[in-house]
Amino acid sequence: MAGGVGSRFWPMSRQAHPKQFLDILGTGKSFIRQTYERFAEFIPDSNFLVVTNANYKTEVLRQIPELDIDQVLCEPLGRNTAPCIAYAAYRLLAQDPEATMIVTPSDHYTSNQEVFKSVILNAADFADNNRALVTIGIRPNRPATGYGYIQVADTPVQNGVNKVKTFTEKPTLEVARAFLDSGDFFWNSGIFIWSVKTIIDAFEKWLPEIDSLFKSIADDYGKPSEREAIAKIYPECRNISIDYGIMEKTPDAYVICSDFGWSDIGTWESLYQNSRLTFDQNVANENTFAYNTTGTIIKVPSDKLVVVEGLKDYIVVESDNVLLICRRENEQNIKQFVEDVKLKKGNKFI
């Protein structure tokens, strides 16, 4: 899934070139490239599908040249994760009704490839042999309020697989601390594994209006008429996530809990938590001179010299024609900043 705009990473992430195509961590590779390589170790190139906004098709193919043009499915507009997943599921159904799907965001980070691979293959094996909608839970190491949580049933079903007891969307700090202390809540990674037949059955039951739209164009998948058919039905799709639409309702939700160095790097704070810090606990490059400054993210073009003095726990980001200066503790306000700028200045700075 590669269609989001990553507005919480503004101003680096823009509508024209969003987060998944950026090298925000300074690894030399974008998030989407890293995601492809993470799975390409054990999945053939021909088995990949990327669902993205039509505006990003060229960039997807530029960053993953191993894919053919028909492996990039284009959404005419964003409608959240449920329609995105339905589109991919119906395309796969037309290609191989016995397929097993692994659904992953394109902008996450993992650090332990061997554990990651083992968990995914275990989940795929379980999904192959059971009527199961499997997600991956991540053992939390702090009371994060930016993630959804999964409560795990007490008794494993088999080989590390547990039934899901409850889903909870982003909690307050107090609730997140209680979750951490309890030991039976895990972060919701947003990675899902299921057979094509199982997820389509779930759409039929829990999101029938979306299911009927994609069923109505069954004869178009994989043909030249697909693009026009998708453009016709997509505006009618309900804007809803797979979590709200299906996972929180189905009795067939399972989870495998693990820790493979996962982060969705969805905010500047998560970037700080996953970055190599300078001796004074800043995130900054070698062209930064920081005086009496701690806990601060300083991201500017590499050809600029930056001098800062007297900052504690700030975000300082310059990208193209925008400079953002914001307290780290107030980063949740960035979405509002973006809305205000868009309202008063249009899309030029968005």
Disulfide bonds with the S-S distance in Angstrom:
none
